């Protein structure tokens, strides 16, 4: 209230006032700051902000100076900008309560996953679609309604339309990819937006001819799944005939990795994650070097226990709290990075259920918020005809808006966890999929990996 009078009378400039206000404001250590011993220098601490992903090394007395409000002007300004300080716990809590609203409001891309079919040319032992699989294909009429649905969305302020084609195996429906992309590309251009698409594929049909056909329409990325070296992969992901699929996939990757971004994904179990480094070495031996691959990211197989589950597979995980999973995560990430391949950096993670500008369209035109939920009638959020209906109660939106989660240092990395994982484990989405134990076991190692490999230019 004093500032306007002082400014009118010419006693001080705005910058003088704000700098003085900033210096005199009592600030506390952010609740979303983790403090770790420095890996090499025992006289230092490493601070990591789960809110901004910033990392800084400080002397222990800096923490004491924060607690006693004795920071210098420069220290306070730097630590505040990096996200390590807060005006108060209550104010920081209020900021987090609107974080996802701001995230959704600022999104500049409209995203949709289009499930073109539930058919596949492989017979993966652990396929999460389980008994939902079959020769169910999106019709031309449904594809056209999907295009109209996208065009009907509020695209004001958006720069891009991005579609992920999914299945089953999406490349079994290449004619629909062409049809949808031609129409959406034209629609995007009419609004001075860009259009791009990618697909999540088993890689067996990802040949050079197909890629060259799709490139002019906006193809950017293909995410290809390989479940380890040849012997392991072929056991988990054979063709329906029983023949292994590994060689065909690797050949396709080799032929197209200079044309588009190829992301390598893989699904591991407790018994087989240790063999994945052999896959990376095989890539390098075959000339599929880190400069030719966009990223590599391996994830655990999730074990479902319901009517959709594969009847003969029980080796997946049900929770991130399983101790072996923490060990596997750190181990595999290190093996990826030390060979020079890029992988996912640490960043705030928002469940697809909470992303307003993202939807999954099933082959029959029903709408969902996550690919894992397709076909589950209780979690259908509408149709192409009705649009997205209110799903706040069925999907437990804001399940993390409770005192315990808001006080947790890992909240920006979690936001209540994975709704799909919660559902398959407990049969419902009520409550949270807490990842505290997982991050207690892994985060320091992951942070140090990021620091190390950023310096080396890998990340």
SVG drawing of the C-alpha trace seen along z (x, -y; Angstrom):
<svg xmlns="http://www.w3.org/2000/svg" viewBox="-24 -14 59 85">
<polyline fill="none" stroke="black" stroke-width="0.4" points="0.0,0.0 3.0,-2.3 4.6,-1.7 2.3,-4.0 2.8,-7.0 6.6,-6.5 6.7,-6.1 4.5,-9.2 6.7,-11.3 9.8,-10.2 11.4,-8.9 12.2,-5.5 12.1,-3.6 10.0,-0.4 13.1,1.8 14.4,0.3 11.1,1.1 10.9,4.7 14.5,5.5 14.1,4.2 10.8,6.1 12.5,9.2 15.5,8.9 13.3,8.3 10.8,11.1 11.3,14.0 11.7,17.1 11.8,20.8 13.3,23.9 10.8,25.3 9.0,28.4 9.7,29.7 13.5,29.7 15.5,32.8 18.8,32.6 21.5,35.3 25.1,35.7 27.4,34.7 28.7,37.8 32.3,36.7 32.8,33.7 31.8,34.4 31.8,30.7 28.9,30.0 25.3,30.9 23.4,31.5 19.9,29.8 17.3,31.0 14.0,29.3 11.3,31.7 9.3,28.6 11.8,27.1 14.3,30.1 17.1,27.7 20.2,29.1 22.7,27.1 25.6,27.9 25.8,25.8 27.8,25.7 25.8,27.0 25.8,23.5 23.6,22.3 20.8,24.5 21.3,23.0 21.3,19.5 17.9,20.3 16.5,21.4 17.8,18.3 17.0,15.9 20.6,14.9 21.0,15.5 22.7,12.7 20.7,10.9 22.5,12.8 22.0,16.2 18.3,15.6 17.7,14.4 19.5,17.4 17.9,20.0 14.5,18.5 14.7,18.5 15.8,22.1 12.8,23.1 14.5,23.9 12.8,21.2 9.2,20.4 7.5,17.4 5.7,19.8 4.6,23.4 1.0,22.3 1.7,20.1 3.7,23.0 0.8,25.3 -1.6,22.9 0.7,22.7 0.7,26.5 -3.1,26.7 -3.4,24.7 -0.3,26.2 -2.3,28.6 -4.8,25.9 -1.9,23.7 -0.4,26.7 -3.5,27.4 -4.2,23.7 -0.7,23.3 -0.7,26.4 0.0,25.4 -0.7,28.8 -3.9,30.8 -3.1,34.4 -5.1,37.5 -4.4,41.2 -6.3,43.0 -6.7,46.8 -7.1,48.0 -7.7,51.6 -7.3,54.2 -5.7,56.6 -2.0,57.5 0.4,59.7 2.3,60.7 1.3,62.9 3.0,61.2 2.7,63.2 1.9,60.3 -0.2,58.1 -2.2,55.8 -5.1,55.8 -5.5,59.5 -9.0,60.7 -10.0,57.4 -7.8,58.2 -9.4,59.3 -10.1,58.3 -11.8,55.1 -11.0,52.2 -12.0,48.6 -14.4,48.0 -14.0,45.2 -17.1,43.5 -15.6,43.5 -12.3,42.2 -14.1,39.3 -16.0,38.6 -12.7,38.6 -11.4,35.9 -14.6,33.9 -14.2,34.3 -10.6,32.9 -11.7,30.0 -14.5,29.2 -12.2,28.8 -11.3,25.5 -8.0,25.0 -7.6,21.3 -4.1,20.7 -2.9,24.0 0.1,24.3 -0.1,28.0 -2.3,31.0 -0.5,34.2 -2.0,37.7 -0.5,40.9 -1.8,43.9 -2.1,47.0 -3.4,50.5 -3.2,53.5 -0.6,52.8 -1.5,49.4 0.3,50.1 -2.2,52.8 -4.5,49.8 -2.2,47.7 -5.1,46.6 -6.8,45.0 -3.5,43.3 -3.3,41.8 -7.0,40.8 -7.0,39.2 -3.7,37.4 -4.6,36.0 -7.7,34.4 -6.2,33.2 -3.1,31.8 -5.4,29.7 -7.5,28.6 -4.4,27.6 -3.0,25.6 -6.3,23.7 -5.9,22.6 -2.2,21.8 -1.3,24.7 1.1,27.6 0.1,31.3 2.2,34.2 1.7,37.8 3.6,40.8 2.7,44.3 3.5,46.9 4.4,50.0 5.9,53.4 8.1,52.5 7.5,55.5 5.8,53.4 7.9,50.3 9.7,50.6 11.3,47.8 8.6,47.8 5.9,47.2 7.8,44.4 8.5,42.6 4.8,42.8 3.8,41.3 6.5,38.6 4.9,36.0 1.7,36.2 3.5,35.3 5.1,38.5 7.7,37.6 8.3,40.5 7.9,44.2 8.1,45.8 9.3,49.4 9.2,52.1 12.1,54.6 12.1,56.7 15.8,57.4 18.2,59.4 17.0,61.8 16.4,64.8 14.4,62.9 12.5,60.7 11.5,63.7 10.2,65.6 8.0,62.7 7.0,61.2 6.8,63.8 4.7,63.6 1.4,65.5 3.0,68.3 5.5,68.7 8.4,67.4 10.6,64.8 10.1,61.1 13.5,59.7 15.4,59.8 12.6,58.2 12.3,55.3 16.0,54.6 16.3,54.5 13.4,52.1 14.9,49.8 18.2,49.8 16.5,48.8 14.3,46.0 16.3,44.5 17.7,41.8 14.3,40.8 12.3,40.3 12.9,40.2 12.9,43.8 12.3,44.3 13.2,47.7 11.0,49.0 11.1,52.3 9.1,54.1 11.0,56.0 10.3,58.4 12.2,59.2 13.9,62.1 15.0,60.5 15.9,56.9 19.6,57.7 19.8,58.8 18.7,55.5 22.3,54.1 23.0,56.9 20.4,55.3 22.1,52.0 25.5,53.6 23.9,55.4 22.5,52.1 26.0,50.5 27.5,53.6 24.9,53.4 25.6,49.7 22.5,48.5 24.4,46.0 23.2,43.4 23.1,40.7 20.6,42.6 18.1,43.3 16.0,40.6 15.7,42.1 15.7,45.4 13.4,46.1 12.6,49.5 9.6,50.0 8.3,52.9 5.5,55.1 2.4,54.4 0.5,57.5 -3.3,57.3 -5.6,59.4 -9.0,59.1 -11.0,60.4 -8.6,58.8 -5.5,60.4 -3.4,62.8 -4.3,66.1 -0.8,67.6 1.3,64.6 2.0,63.6 5.5,62.1 4.6,58.4 4.7,55.9 1.8,54.5 3.4,51.6 6.4,49.3 7.1,50.1 8.5,53.5 12.2,53.3 13.5,55.0 11.9,52.4 13.9,49.6 17.1,51.5 16.1,52.3 15.2,48.6 18.6,47.2 20.5,50.0 18.9,49.8 19.0,46.1 22.7,46.1 23.3,48.8 21.5,46.7 23.3,43.4 26.8,44.8 26.6,46.1 25.6,42.6 21.9,43.3 19.5,40.6 16.6,41.4 13.9,39.6 15.1,36.8 13.6,36.1 10.6,33.9 7.2,33.2 4.9,36.1 1.2,35.6 -1.1,38.7 -2.9,38.6 -6.2,38.6 -5.3,35.1 -4.4,33.7 -7.3,31.8 -5.9,31.5 -5.5,35.3 -7.9,38.0 -7.9,41.6 -10.3,42.6 -11.1,46.3 -11.7,48.1 -15.5,47.9 -15.5,44.1 -15.7,44.4 -13.5,42.0 -11.1,42.7 -8.3,40.9 -5.7,43.6 -4.9,46.5 -5.0,48.9 -8.6,48.1 -10.0,48.8 -12.9,51.2 -13.6,50.7 -17.1,49.3 -17.0,47.8 -14.1,45.6 -15.5,44.5 -15.7,40.7 -17.9,40.2 -18.1,40.8 -17.1,38.9 -20.8,37.9 -21.2,36.6 -17.7,35.4 -15.9,35.7 -18.3,35.9 -17.5,35.1 -15.2,37.8 -14.0,36.0 -15.6,38.5 -15.1,41.8 -11.4,41.0 -10.8,39.4 -9.4,36.1 -7.3,34.3 -6.8,37.4 -3.5,35.8 -5.2,32.7 -4.8,33.9 -2.6,32.8 -0.2,35.7 0.4,35.4 0.8,31.6 3.4,32.0 5.3,34.7 8.5,33.6 7.8,35.9 4.4,34.4 5.6,32.7 7.0,36.0 3.8,37.9 0.6,36.0 -1.2,39.0 0.6,41.6 -0.8,43.7 -4.6,44.2 -4.2,47.3 -1.7,48.9 -4.1,48.2 -7.0,49.7 -5.3,53.0 -3.8,53.4 -6.8,52.5 -9.8,52.7 -10.6,49.0 -9.0,45.5 -9.9,44.2 -7.0,42.9 -3.5,42.6 -0.9,44.7 1.8,43.5 5.4,43.5 7.2,42.3 9.0,45.5 10.1,45.8 11.5,42.2 13.1,42.7 15.0,45.6 15.8,44.1 15.7,40.3 19.2,39.5 20.7,41.9 18.6,40.6 19.5,37.0 23.2,37.8 22.9,39.6 21.3,36.5 24.1,34.3 26.8,36.6 25.4,37.2 24.4,33.6 28.0,32.7 29.0,35.3 26.4,34.0 24.2,37.2 21.1,35.6"/>
</svg>
